[in-house]
Amino acid sequence: MTEKPAAPPANSVDPRLLEVLVCPVTHGPLDYDRKAQELVSRKARLAYPIRDGVPIMLPEEARKL
């Protein structure tokens, strides 16, 4: 029987997901702010929330920096 990879803790995001996500506005890279539970687009000056381990990648849900 093959083992499933361990799920990330509830308050974090799967690192593999972080590798492929980009800002929906600029299509640029995102920085993960573990403490704030946000993905930050420095170029767009937006912070996308992470709720229950799921990044909410909607510009209207993002916090302006």
N, C-alpha and C positions, 0 to 999 in steps of 0.2 A: 504494500500500500504506500502511495506517495504522500508526503506530508505537505500540507498547505503552508505557505509562508505566514509568519505571524502577522496578525493585524496590528497596525499602528495604534498606540494608545488613543483613547477617545478624544483627547485634546490636541491631537497632532494630525498632520496630513501625511499620506503615503508619499515617501520621497520620490518614488517613480512618477507619481502624478505631478509633483513640483517640477520635474525635469522637462515635462512637455507643455505645461501651461504657459501662456503668454498673455500679456495685457490685451483685452479685446479692443481697446482704443488705439494703441500704438503698435501692437503686435511685437512689442519689445519684452525684455526679461522682467521677471518679478522677483522680489526679495521676500522671503518668509520671515515675518515677525512673530516668533513663537509666543512671546509674552502677550502681545495684543491680539493674537489669533487673526492675523491679517496677511494678505499678500499685497505687497507695495510695488506700485509702478512709479518709479522716480520720474520718468520722462513725462507721464500723464499727470503726475502729482495726485494720484488716487490710491486709496487703500481699500482693497476688496475684503469683506469679512469672510471668516470661516466659521460656519455654524455646524456643530455636531460632526466636525471632521470634513465637511463638504464646503469647498470654496464657492462663494456666490459671485460669479464673474459677470455681473450685470452692472454697467456703468451707473445706472440710477440707484443701485444699492451701495455704491462705493462712497467712502468718506473722502472729502477733499483734504489735501495736505496743505 
